[in-house]
Amino acid sequence: MIAGYPTTAQAANGKAADRFARDVLTGLSRHLKTLPSMYFYDEYGSRLFQQISELDEYYLTRVEGEILDGYGDEIARLVRARPLRLVEFGAGDGRKTGRLLRSLLEADLELEYVPIDICESVLVELTGSLRRQMPDGDFRVRGIVGDYFDAFSLLDPAAGRTMVLFLGSNIGNFEPRGAVAFLRAVRRSLVPGDWLLIGFDLKKDPAVLSRAYNDAQGVTREFNFNLLERINRELGGDFNRRRFRHEAPYNIALGRMESWLVSLVAQRVCVPGVGRSFAFARGEGIHVECSYKYAPAQIARLAAAAGFLVRASFFDRRRWFVDSLWEAAPGT
Ligand SMILES: C[S@@+](CC[C@H](N)C(=O)[O-])C[C@H]1O[C@@H](n2cnc3c(N)ncnc32)[C@H](O)[C@@H]1O
């Protein structure tokens, strides 16, 4: 396992902790308070996300699994490179990806799989289970713990083709301009003919979306509150979750789900780890995540703006989700 941050585990943890403190200070000092959603995923948060992905209401993981099961052979046929390096950004527990890897191996491809994730525990679990399950010989796995914004510099040039995987609608967490900038950076790390397989959650009945982000068991609420608990655990904060409520509305104008933690009272919260306290008015929110929903035409524009050619689009049977296969265009 390679730590994405510097050489020793301690230095890596120290740097990540400094960055967390800096981002909390910056985000909570803003007029409109925000916290980056990547901090949901400590060990407990990743376990909660695994529970979310099994909920009936949270269709995203299920339908993308259906797509990868149904079209794995076709993806293998289109990509057809040996050896192939698969780099996955924000791999999580990689259960869906495991199914794709099997289809690629059955098509006689030789794979190096490089999952990158900010959460070390989930990567240890993923790489361990793949090493146990996958046949030796044509398969190697090398996990990298780190922020995928830093990942490009961590990847050495590949011997054969590279295919980047960005699944689970992770791209939905980017603001539109950030999405273009990020995908351009992905494109710059590839050579013409390399691939990107990217998952988009599509626009649909807002009632379906609302159920997915407001599940009946309250696992998503717990997942969101874990961010405040994490500030308490790691930075000595005194957030009292009973004084906040989780709200996840659909913003029709922007085409995105939003996650907020809303203060129920006027209060002051102290965070010794950043040396400050923060005042909240009653009804004031912390914006913790957005999940943009796409229309097919927006996806085509995004691919072109980032320097890719759309080679195939794989939908589930209800057309709720699409995994789009893009090829790095020449001359970008
Ligand atoms: C919504 S989950 C998706 C997991 C998996 N790809 C799936 O489709 O089920 C997002 C994953 O991305 C990781 N992640 C979020 N932001 C990240 C970042 N900036 N750098 C690296 N990993 C990140 C999280 O730890 C988490 O495992």
The ligand as an SDF file (V2000), in Angstrom:
LIG
                    3D

 27 29  0  0  0  0  0  0  0  0999 V2000
  -19.6150    7.7870   -3.0140 C   0  0  0  0  0  0  0  0  0  0  0  0
  -18.2740    6.7470   -2.5660 S   0  0  0  0  0  0  0  0  0  0  0  0
  -18.1810    5.7560   -4.0340 C   0  0  0  0  0  0  0  0  0  0  0  0
  -17.3960    4.5000   -3.8390 C   0  0  0  0  0  0  0  0  0  0  0  0
  -17.3460    3.6020   -5.0740 C   0  0  0  0  0  0  0  0  0  0  0  0
  -16.6480    4.2360   -6.1910 N   0  0  0  0  0  0  0  0  0  0  0  0
  -18.7410    3.2290   -5.5170 C   0  0  0  0  0  0  0  0  0  0  0  0
  -19.0750    3.5590   -6.6480 O   0  0  0  0  0  0  0  0  0  0  0  0
  -19.4640    2.5890   -4.7570 O   0  0  0  0  0  0  0  0  0  0  0  0
  -16.9240    7.8650   -2.7750 C   0  0  0  0  0  0  0  0  0  0  0  0
  -15.5490    7.2560   -2.4950 C   0  0  0  0  0  0  0  0  0  0  0  0
  -14.5660    8.2220   -2.9160 O   0  0  0  0  0  0  0  0  0  0  0  0
  -13.6320    8.4440   -1.8690 C   0  0  0  0  0  0  0  0  0  0  0  0
  -13.2410    9.8510   -1.9760 N   0  0  0  0  0  0  0  0  0  0  0  0
  -14.0180   10.9500   -1.8200 C   0  0  0  0  0  0  0  0  0  0  0  0
  -13.3170   12.0640   -2.0730 N   0  0  0  0  0  0  0  0  0  0  0  0
  -12.0630   11.6520   -2.3770 C   0  0  0  0  0  0  0  0  0  0  0  0
  -10.8730   12.3310   -2.7560 C   0  0  0  0  0  0  0  0  0  0  0  0
  -10.8420   13.6710   -2.8660 N   0  0  0  0  0  0  0  0  0  0  0  0
   -9.7720   11.6060   -3.0250 N   0  0  0  0  0  0  0  0  0  0  0  0
   -9.8040   10.2380   -2.9310 C   0  0  0  0  0  0  0  0  0  0  0  0
  -10.8940    9.5390   -2.5820 N   0  0  0  0  0  0  0  0  0  0  0  0
  -12.0080   10.2370   -2.3240 C   0  0  0  0  0  0  0  0  0  0  0  0
  -14.3530    8.1040   -0.5830 C   0  0  0  0  0  0  0  0  0  0  0  0
  -13.4650    7.7290    0.4510 O   0  0  0  0  0  0  0  0  0  0  0  0
  -15.2830    6.9860   -1.0250 C   0  0  0  0  0  0  0  0  0  0  0  0
  -14.6840    5.7220   -0.8690 O   0  0  0  0  0  0  0  0  0  0  0  0
  1  2  1  0
  2  3  1  0
  2 10  1  0
  3  4  1  0
  4  5  1  0
  5  6  1  0
  5  7  1  0
  7  8  2  0
  7  9  1  0
 10 11  1  0
 11 12  1  0
 11 26  1  0
 12 13  1  0
 13 14  1  0
 13 24  1  0
 14 15  1  0
 14 23  1  0
 15 16  2  0
 16 17  1  0
 17 18  1  0
 17 23  2  0
 18 19  1  0
 18 20  2  0
 20 21  1  0
 21 22  2  0
 22 23  1  0
 24 25  1  0
 24 26  1  0
 26 27  1  0
M  CHG  2   2   1   9  -1
M  END
$$$$
